[in-house]
């Protein structure tokens, strides 16, 4: 798979598995292998009954996570979809990236929650969460309980 992906001219590779790809056993090493050895962007889906995407949550923790918004932008082509961007450190305020993401046609489909927001983020109201590999590793250590009841998660490494 890695050789095929690296020989092709791919921008993105999605990987899924019927077994855990993040455990310590032999299968668990596969996700790291893909992230480390494939030259294009890699997304690993943690499937929790994924069927459709109407509500997506993108978690931005660092400026390097802003590329995740490009994935969300593709889902805005579907008229009834909603993308919530949880900007945990207010990186979008300091960056023109959001201006390029929001258009007149899709502005009602994008919701931004920043670090100063008084509202809480309900992960259960989304069908898919998109998070960077770096932030995923941080979440596993700090908020493992949250991951137990989250919807499907797409972990992406650029």
Long-range contacts (C-beta under 8 A, 24 or more apart in sequence): 1-34, 2-33, 2-34, 2-37, 2-38, 5-38, 5-39, 5-40, 6-37, 6-38, 6-39, 10-40, 11-40, 11-41, 12-40, 12-41, 12-42, 12-43, 13-38, 13-40, 13-41, 13-42, 13-43, 14-43, 14-44, 14-45, 14-154, 15-42, 15-43, 15-44, 15-45, 16-44, 16-45, 16-47, 22-46, 31-155, 35-133, 35-157, 41-67, 41-156, 41-157, 41-158, 42-156, 42-157, 43-71, 43-154, 43-155, 43-156, 43-157, 44-154, 44-155, 44-156, 45-152, 45-153, 45-154, 45-155, 46-152, 46-153, 46-154, 46-155, 47-152, 48-150, 48-151, 48-152, 48-153, 49-151, 49-152, 50-127, 50-128, 50-151, 50-152, 51-127, 52-127, 53-78, 53-81, 53-127, 53-128, 54-78, 54-80, 54-81, 54-82, 54-127, 55-81, 55-82, 55-84, 55-125, 55-126, 55-127, 55-128, 56-81, 56-82, 56-83, 56-84, 56-126, 56-127, 56-128, 56-129, 56-130, 57-84, 57-86, 57-121, 57-123, 57-126, 57-128, 57-129, 57-130, 58-83, 58-84, 58-85, 58-86, 58-129, 58-130, 58-131, 59-86, 59-88, 59-129, 59-130, 59-131, 59-132, 59-135, 60-85, 60-86, 60-87, 60-88, 60-89, 60-91, 60-92, 61-88, 61-89, 61-132, 61-134, 61-135, 61-138, 62-89, 62-91, 62-132, 62-134, 62-135, 63-91, 63-95, 64-132, 64-134, 64-158, 65-91, 65-131, 65-132, 65-134, 65-135, 66-91, 66-92, 66-95, 66-97, 67-156, 67-158, 68-130, 68-131, 68-132, 68-156, 69-97, 69-98, 69-101, 71-130, 71-154, 71-156, 72-101, 72-130, 73-101, 76-106, 76-109, 76-110, 79-109, 81-109, 82-109, 82-110, 82-111, 83-109, 83-110, 83-111, 84-110, 84-111, 84-112, 84-113, 84-121, 84-126, 85-110, 85-111, 85-112, 85-113, 86-113, 86-121, 87-112, 87-113, 87-114, 87-115, 88-115, 89-115, 90-114, 90-115, 90-116, 123-149, 123-150, 123-151, 124-149, 124-150, 124-151, 126-151, 127-151, 127-152, 128-152, 128-153, 128-154, 129-153, 129-154, 130-154, 130-156, 131-155, 131-156, 132-156, 132-157, 132-158, 133-157
